[in-house]
């Protein structure tokens, strides 16, 4: 538990130290499945970065990471939705949400997934400044087959 806390703090420090612009543009899918979200790169009022990553091991363990970093927000939230492609549609398989009264919120989680499906991670960010919701970016990872 102590090692996990130290790793989490180290990741937060790295995220804070390396500013990156936020965007809500989906990377192209690795498969022939069509993208659900597309459009121009967007800029936000307060969000500095929104990141996400999905890795699936050979045993079916999906490792999920999502993080939002804001410039001055007093409250941030990050929601990670692991979605599964079945019968022609994407649906939520598992979701995690972390809300912090701070400018950084991070989700790190593991979840075992059944084989024979495509999966992808949607990361939703929220930033409040002076009690007002100012930004709601979305980041979508490429799909992965397991």
C-alpha positions as CSV (number, residue, x, y, z in Angstrom):
1,X,0.0,0.0,0.0
2,X,2.9,2.4,0.9
3,X,4.6,1.6,-2.5
4,X,1.3,2.3,-4.4
5,X,1.0,5.7,-2.5
6,X,4.5,6.6,-3.3
7,X,4.1,5.7,-7.0
8,X,0.8,7.7,-7.2
9,X,2.5,10.8,-5.7
10,X,5.5,10.4,-8.1
11,X,3.1,10.2,-11.1
12,X,1.2,13.3,-9.9
13,X,4.5,15.3,-9.6
14,X,5.5,14.3,-13.1
15,X,2.2,15.3,-14.5
16,X,2.3,18.7,-12.7
17,X,5.9,19.3,-13.8
18,X,5.3,18.6,-17.6
19,X,2.5,20.9,-18.9
20,X,0.8,19.7,-22.0
21,X,-2.1,21.2,-23.9
22,X,-5.5,19.6,-23.5
23,X,-7.3,18.3,-26.5
24,X,-10.4,16.3,-27.2
25,X,-9.4,14.7,-30.4
26,X,-9.6,11.0,-30.8
27,X,-6.7,9.0,-32.1
28,X,-7.7,6.8,-35.0
29,X,-8.9,3.3,-34.1
30,X,-6.4,0.4,-34.6
31,X,-9.3,-1.6,-36.2
32,X,-11.8,-1.0,-38.9
33,X,-14.3,0.2,-36.4
34,X,-15.4,3.8,-37.1
35,X,-14.4,6.6,-34.6
36,X,-17.3,7.9,-32.4
37,X,-15.7,11.3,-31.7
38,X,-14.0,13.5,-34.2
39,X,-13.5,17.1,-34.9
40,X,-11.1,19.9,-34.5
41,X,-8.6,20.2,-31.7
42,X,-10.2,22.1,-28.8
43,X,-8.7,24.5,-26.3
44,X,-9.9,24.9,-22.8
45,X,-10.2,27.7,-20.2
46,X,-8.5,26.1,-17.3
47,X,-7.5,22.5,-18.1
48,X,-3.8,22.1,-18.8
49,X,-3.9,18.4,-19.7
50,X,-6.1,15.4,-19.8
51,X,-4.5,12.0,-20.3
52,X,-5.5,8.4,-20.4
53,X,-4.0,5.0,-21.1
54,X,-5.4,1.5,-21.4
55,X,-3.2,-1.7,-21.3
56,X,-4.6,-5.2,-21.4
57,X,-2.3,-8.1,-20.4
58,X,-2.4,-11.6,-21.8
59,X,-4.3,-12.7,-18.8
60,X,-7.1,-10.2,-19.4
61,X,-6.1,-7.6,-16.7
62,X,-7.0,-4.2,-18.0
63,X,-4.9,-1.4,-16.4
64,X,-6.5,1.9,-16.6
65,X,-5.0,5.4,-16.1
66,X,-6.7,8.7,-16.4
67,X,-5.6,12.2,-15.2
68,X,-6.7,15.8,-15.4
69,X,-4.4,18.7,-14.5
70,X,-5.9,22.2,-14.3
71,X,-4.2,25.6,-14.0
72,X,-6.2,27.1,-11.1
73,X,-9.3,25.0,-10.5
74,X,-10.4,24.6,-7.0
75,X,-12.0,21.3,-7.8
76,X,-11.3,18.6,-10.5
77,X,-12.9,15.3,-11.5
78,X,-11.8,12.6,-13.8
79,X,-14.0,9.7,-14.9
80,X,-12.6,6.7,-16.7
81,X,-15.1,4.6,-18.6
82,X,-13.8,1.3,-19.9
83,X,-16.0,0.5,-22.9
84,X,-16.6,-2.8,-24.7
85,X,-17.6,-3.3,-28.3
86,X,-20.4,-5.9,-28.6
87,X,-23.2,-6.4,-31.1
88,X,-22.2,-3.2,-33.1
89,X,-22.2,-0.8,-30.2
90,X,-19.8,0.5,-27.5
91,X,-21.1,0.3,-23.9
92,X,-19.6,0.9,-20.5
93,X,-18.1,-2.2,-19.1
94,X,-16.7,-0.5,-15.9
95,X,-16.3,3.1,-14.7
96,X,-14.2,4.8,-12.1
97,X,-14.5,8.4,-10.9
98,X,-12.2,10.5,-8.7
99,X,-13.1,14.0,-7.5
100,X,-10.5,16.2,-5.7
101,X,-10.7,19.7,-4.1
102,X,-7.4,20.4,-5.9
103,X,-6.2,21.0,-9.5
104,X,-5.2,17.4,-10.1
105,X,-7.3,14.2,-10.1
106,X,-6.1,10.8,-11.1
107,X,-7.6,7.3,-11.6
108,X,-5.4,4.2,-11.5
109,X,-7.2,0.9,-11.5
110,X,-7.1,-2.7,-12.7
111,X,-10.1,-4.8,-13.9
112,X,-10.2,-8.2,-15.5
113,X,-12.1,-8.3,-18.9
114,X,-13.6,-11.2,-20.8
115,X,-11.8,-12.2,-24.0
116,X,-13.2,-11.9,-27.6
117,X,-14.0,-8.2,-27.5
118,X,-12.6,-4.8,-28.4
119,X,-12.1,-2.3,-25.5
120,X,-11.3,1.3,-25.3
121,X,-11.0,3.9,-22.6
122,X,-12.9,7.2,-22.5
123,X,-11.5,9.8,-20.0
124,X,-13.8,12.6,-19.1
125,X,-12.4,15.6,-17.3
126,X,-14.2,18.3,-15.3
127,X,-12.7,21.5,-13.8
128,X,-14.4,24.0,-11.5
129,X,-13.1,27.5,-10.9
130,X,-14.8,29.5,-8.1
131,X,-17.6,26.9,-8.0
132,X,-18.4,27.2,-11.7
133,X,-17.9,24.3,-14.1
134,X,-15.6,25.8,-16.8
135,X,-14.2,22.8,-18.7
136,X,-15.4,19.3,-19.7
137,X,-12.7,17.8,-22.0
138,X,-12.9,14.2,-23.3
139,X,-10.0,11.9,-24.3
140,X,-10.5,8.6,-26.1
141,X,-7.8,5.9,-26.4
142,X,-7.4,3.6,-29.4
143,X,-9.3,0.4,-29.2
144,X,-7.6,-2.8,-28.1
145,X,-8.7,-6.4,-28.8
146,X,-8.5,-9.1,-26.1
